[in-house]
Amino acid sequence: MIEKFEEFQKLSKDNAELAAKSFATFQKGAQAIATEVADYSKKSFEDGSAAFEKLLGAKSLDKAIEIQTTYFKSAYEAFVAEATKLGELYSDVAKDAYKPFEGVIAKATTLKM
């Protein structure tokens, strides 16, 4: 009976350590994602402001349309690149947060009940 209790205590301690490692990894990844989003938002705002200033200085309708078209094209390309980068970051965070549990899950799947 005491042996089972000690095994249970060790298992609980090991699981708590795994959860702490996983949470620390997740927290680090979430911080990286937040930083990336903030940087993208700042750059996007700056680019939009610069395009608006150019638009205000346009001397003709053709020039205004050219400025607007150029801005929308670059904004779309930047958005697609950022979305791809964020998708990769989310995927990496999930993989890294799962890593501490790989051994436990592999061990659990080999146990026969």
NORRAMO-V62237 format. One line per field, one symbol per residue. burial: I if it has 16 or more other C-alpha atoms within 10 Angstrom, else O. A space follows every 10 residues. Layout:
BEGIN
burial=???
END
This chain:
BEGIN
burial=OOOOOOOOOO OOOOOOOIIO IIOOIIOOIO OIIOOIOOOO OOOOOOOIOO IIOOIOOOOO OOOIOOIIOO IOOOOOOOOO OOOOOIOOII OOIOOIIIOI IOOOOOOOOO OOO
END
